[in-house]
């Protein structure tokens, strides 16, 4: 009798497992067809010379060799992307944390200010780029007009290689309202009794910030650093809609360079090789960030 019950139980479990696999099959197929499949195909393409209109020709590592030994635009794009990424991550973290600290206080009109700072993050990037092109216009832009009142001479902004990356960083920081919201949520979870303990010990706002708030916020800071790094190093729309990589390749961001090789020059093999180099670069620096986090990110319970 027990043998019959055991067989029946195993049959029931197999049916449950089968039903489970059937339920998740669409998701598995979606990942295989739309993610892993194209990913592996792009790796194959990176070893070929393929310009869409011509037959694909296997050339081995020639594309990768050309990237590192012949392509000057590759190093220009790396430089532009690195400057933009470092500027975006640092400026966004500092600015958004300061704004979140301000909005976490009991101030008049707090809900209004929260909405104002968050609103830019929901505006489409293309629309934002067009708006900032008007603001940055050297001749009739409102920013130069306002700066003239304090004696600052006209700036070329995105039209100059000296200020183009800075101009892009300003736009990115302006649109980082979602980061402010994440910081604000984290600040509201900081235990009040720890802040009160600092007050009892005679500490001021600076001691609260450096001894309690920032250490408890390091996991959220780390999350925003990772998110900001990946988003900034794959930036595309601003360069495409505002500068087309200029002036003098100062905003030739890596993602835009891949687009230019793939869809303007129709060099799909070379563009795929560039994409895989970017994948390796992002993976390497993400690994370094995670590796370094053990020294400064403090999780609940004292674990790192």
N, C-alpha and C positions, 0 to 999 in steps of 0.2 A: 504494500500500500504506500509506504514511504517512497519507494522507487518511482511509483507513478506520479506522486505529488512533486517529487524532485524534477522529473522530466517535464511535467506540466509547467513548473516554475521557470525552468530554463527556456522553454519554448516561449513563455510569456515575456521573459526578459529580452529574448532575441527579437520578438515583435516590437517591443518598445524601442530597442536600439535602432531597428530598421525604420520605424516611423520617425525617430529623431533625425536620422541621416536624410530621409526624404524631405523633412521640413527645412533642413539647413542646406539642401542641395542647391537651390537657386543662389544663395549667397556664395557658396563654394564655386559654382560655375561663374558667377559674376567676377569674383577675384581672379580666377584662372583666365577667363576670356578677356577681361578689361584691364587687368593689372599685371599679373605675372606673364601672360602671353606677350603683350606689347613690350614689356620690359626685356624679356629674353630676345625678342625679335630685334629690338633696337641694339642689343649687344651684338647680334650677328651682323646687322647693317653697319655697325661701326668698323667692321673689318673689310668693308667693301667700298668701291667707288661707284656711287649710284646718284645720278642726277635726274631721277624720275623719268625723263623722256628717253633715257638710254638704258640698255640692259645692265643689270647689276653685275659688277666684276669684282671678284675676290682679290684683295691686295694685302691681306694680312695686317701687320702693325704699321703700315705706311701712314695712315691717318694720325695715329698717336705720335709717330716720329715727327711728322710735319707740325703738329701742335707745339711740341716742345723745342723744336730746332729751327723752324722756318716762320712760324706765324707770330708776327709782332703784335697783331691785334689781340692775341690771346693774353699776352702780358699786360696790355693796356686795359683789357676788360677785367683781369684779376685785380689790378691796382684800383680801378674805379669801384669795383664791387667791394673790395676790402675797406676802402675809405668810407664808402657809404654804409656798410654793415657796422663797422666800429662806431661811427658817428651815430647811427640810428639806435643801436642797442644802448650805448652809454647815455645819450641824451634822453631817450624815451624812459629808461629806468629812473633816472634822476628826476626828470620833470614829472612823470606820472606819480612817483612816490610822494613828492612834495605836494602835488595837487590833492592826492588822496588823503594825506595828513591834514591838509586844510579843510577838505570837505568832510572829514570825520569829526570836526569840531562842531559844537553847538552854536552855529552862526545863523543870522537872519538870512532867509532866502536860500537855505542849503539845497533844497530840492531843485530850485531853479538853476543854481550853479552846476549841480550834478547833470542836469539835462543839457546844459550848454556845453559842458566839456565832453559829454558822450556823443552828442549829435554828429560831429564830424566823422566819427568812425562808421556811421551807417550810410554816408553819402558815397555813391559809386566812385571808384578811384579815377575813372576817366573824367567824370564831371568835376571832381576835385582838381585834376590836372589842368583842365580848361580854366577854371576859376583862378587858380594860382598863376597861370600864364598872364591873365589880365592884371593881377595884382603885381606881378614881377615886371611888367612892361617897363622898359627903361624911360620911355617918353611920357606916357600918361598913366602909369601904374600908381595906385594909391600909396604903396609902400614907400617909393621914392619921394612922393609928394609929402608924406608925413615926416620922413627923415630930413627933408629940406628945412623944416621948421626948427630943427635942433642943430643946423649947420653941417649936416652930413651930406657930402656930395653924391651925385647920382651914381647908383650901382647898376651893373649890367646883369646881375643875378644869373639866371640860367644861360645867358648869352656870353658868359665869360668862363674860361676854364678855371679861373681862380676861385670863383664863387658858385659854380654850377652844382657841385656835390653838396655844399653847405645848403644851397637852396632846396635841394631834394630832401635833405635831412630835416629841415624845418617843416616841410610838408608832411613827412612821415610822423614827426612828433605831434604836429597839429591834429593828425587823424588817429591818434593812439588812445582814444577814449575808452576802448575795451580794456586796455591795460589798467587804466585808472579804476575801472569798475572792479577788476580782479584784486587790485591792491586794497581798494576800499572794503571789499568783502573780507579780506584777510585781517585788516586793521580792526574790524568789528569783532573778530574772534580772539583778539588779544585779551587774556584774562585781566579783569579790572583789579582783582586783589593784588596782582603783582605790581601794577602801577601804584596802587595805594601803599604797598609796602615800601616802594622807593620814596614816596612822600614822607612816610613815617620816619625813614632813615635820614631825612633832610635833603633828599635829592630834588633837583629841579627838572624842567622839561628836557634838558639835554641828557641827563642821566636816565630818564625814562626812555628816551629815544634810543640811546646807545646800549643800554643794559637790558632792556626788555623788548621794546617794539621791534627794532631791526633784527636782533637774533631770532625772535619768533617768526619774523617775516621772511627769513632767508629761503625757506622752501618755495614760497611764492615768487620771490625775486629770481630764484634759479629757474623756475618754470617760465617766467616772462623773458629771461635771458635766452633760453633755448628757443622759445617761440619767436622772439624778435630776431634772433640770429638766422633761423631758417627762412623767415619771411623776407628779411632784408637781402640775404644772399641770393634769393631767387626773384628779386624785384624786376619787373618788366614794364608795367603799364606806364609809369612815369617817363622812362626813357623813350618809349615808343611814341607817346602822345605829345611830349613836350620838347624833346631835343633830338630825337633820332640818333642818340649816341654822342652827339657833339656837345659843345664845340671842342674840336681837337681831341675827340675820343674821351673826353673827361667824364662823360656819363655813359660810356659804352659798357653797361652792366652785362654781366655774363649771360643772363637769361635772354637779354635782347640780342646779344651776339649770336647765340644759338639760333634764335628765330631768324636773324638776318642770313645766316649760312643756309638754313633749311628752306626758307620760303621766299627769299629774295634771290639767292644764288642757286637754289634747288640742289644744293649739295647735301643730300640726306645722310650719306655715309659719314662725312666729316662732322656734320652737326650732331649725329649720334655719338661719335667719339668725344666731342666736346661735352655732351650731356653726361657721359659716363665719367669723364674727368671731374665734372662738377659733383656727381654723386659720391665719388671717392673723397673729394675735398670736404664736403658737408659731413660725411660719415666720420672722417678723421677728426675734425674739429668738434663735432658733437661728442665723440668718445673722450676727447681731452676735457671738455666741459664737465662731463659726468665723472671723469676720473678726479678732477680737481675739486668737485663738489664736497668730497668727504672732509675737506679741510675747513670749509666755511659754512656749509649748509647744516643746520641743526633742526632735527625733527623732534616731534613730541616724544617725551620719555628719554631724551638725551641720546637717541640713536642717530647715527650719521649714515 
